[in-house]
Amino acid sequence: MSRVPQVVAAVGIPMVWSNWALPALGLGVRGRTVVNAGFATAYGFAFRGEPNWFSAKGFRFGTGSAALVVAGYAAALAIPSVRKGLRDYTDRGPDVSTTEWVAVHIPIGTVYSEELIFRATLDPVLDNAFGSRIGSVLSALTFGLWHITPARSVGDSVPVAVAATAAGGFALGWLRRRTASATAPALLHLAINAGGAIAPRLARSLPTAR
């Protein structure tokens, strides 16, 4: 595949999948997890993804980054005013138990799928085509646009969701480039999303400050 068609396909296919094809299937959370992971695996294979999952450096950077996130959630739960805000955070996994959401759907349907698509596969394609500076920006923007329909489906502001996830994608991409592995961003991504599911539930179980 020549470079221009490869770049167009590598960017366009995830956009079509996330914002049109996957929603059109009308699947529940379990079905979405299965087909999203299948799509990511096929995409990584088609575009020769380079996840390097077993990188010691990736694991080291990832666990360090994840530990910082966990510490941040712990601090938020310890501050009464912040804990009060966490209680009102919207539940994003209402169709399944918290355990299933955190143990299955976040790591497989979200983290594995998105890190294989974006950090392990799209980042190298764009870096090879444009260099790492431009590639990192384009990949982050694509990651943000991937979230248009998901944000709309839960009533979030689309511009805010795109901007926030693009910024997150830029940081995750930096970790991938720093470690040459998708393991580091995957562990950070997992900590952020799993913590975002668990912390509000913990906040609701803790006593209200007087």
ABEGO torsion letter per residue (X at the ends): XBAAAAAAAAAAAAAAAAAAAAAAAGBBAAAAAAAAAAAAAAAAAAAGBBAGAABAAAAAAAAAAAAAAAAAAAAAAABAAAAAAAAABBBABAABBAAAAAAAAAAAAAAAAAAAAAAAAAAAAAAAAAEAAAAAAAAAAAAAAAAAAAAAAAGBBAAAAAAAAAAAAAAAAAAAAAAGBAAAAAAAAAAAAAAAAAAAAAAAABBBBX
